[in-house]
Amino acid sequence: MRFAVHMLRASRVNLLMNDYTAGLPSPLAFLGLAEAIGRDLGVADWQARVLPILHAVHISDGRTKPEMQPKSGIFTPIETVEDMVGTVKVSLLLDLPGMENADRLRDAILRRRIAGGTIANRDVRVEPVAPDGSALPGLSRGYAMVRPDQPERRLISSGDMRQMERIARILFPATREPGRGWIVPVAVGHRLLEDPGSVPKRIRTRTPEVPHVFVEPCVGIAELISVRNPRLSGLAEDAMTDRLWSWHAEGDHILGHPAYHPESLSPKP
């Protein structure tokens, strides 16, 4: 069943998506939130889907103040990594297969965070909605973060300079033609540097059942589309479901949407 979660508010949300892009909350953070909620409610692992609708994002001034620690008889600041945090207002469309109780979903959301930022709502409006695009105009004005329709905009890179340059040319063309839409760089997943089947067992991991592997972050392109735009509100059920983010693992990539997988962009014989 699909639910609309209206107007969540959170502060100190991490806006540093990965090594390559910052300024907005990552779509992977919302996908992680959906997955965590789903597991709390008995949904099968890796089945949750989510579509974030951004209403407002405000980057906080300054940076995190470093803590002090005693060193050589004096207190010195602990070095802190670069960060970027802010306040976010966002609504969600959530697909949680087998979950049909809006009250249980509301209670589960109130115990969660968005990219490290605590959800500040004392109450949350959650309601079942139609699985097609007709639910979107009933939300507050905002912009849905979706994968691009055009295959040529679904490029990803984990540091390859030629791919990075192609992505940059799409995002920042010399001439911006009318109708190009509002496209932004986003974190789209990870490329594995090790084989999970043969990686050595490592200590102090979160769970002994899941292999710990090293990965590289992947950057790609997403589009922000108004919830009032017929490109979304006019979609049938299958097309709308395809706009939601969902985990996809294949080969050496774990991505937030199957459309970004390199194999999906390769010419078919």
Buried (B, 14 or more C-beta within 10 A) or exposed (E): BBBBBBBBBBBBBBBBBBEBBBBBBBBBBBBBBBBBBBBBBEBEEEBBBBBBBBBEBEEBEEEEEEEEEEEEEEEEEEEEEEBBBBBBBBBBBBBBEEBEBBEBBBBBBEEBBBBEBBBEBEEBEBEBBEBBBBBBBEBEEBBBBBBBEEEEBBBBBBEEEEBBEBBEEBEEEEEEEEEEEEBBBBBBBBBBEBEEEEBEEEEEEEEEEEBBBEBBBBBBBBBBBBBEBEBBBEBEEEEBBBBBBBBBBEEBBBBBBBBBBBEBEEEEE
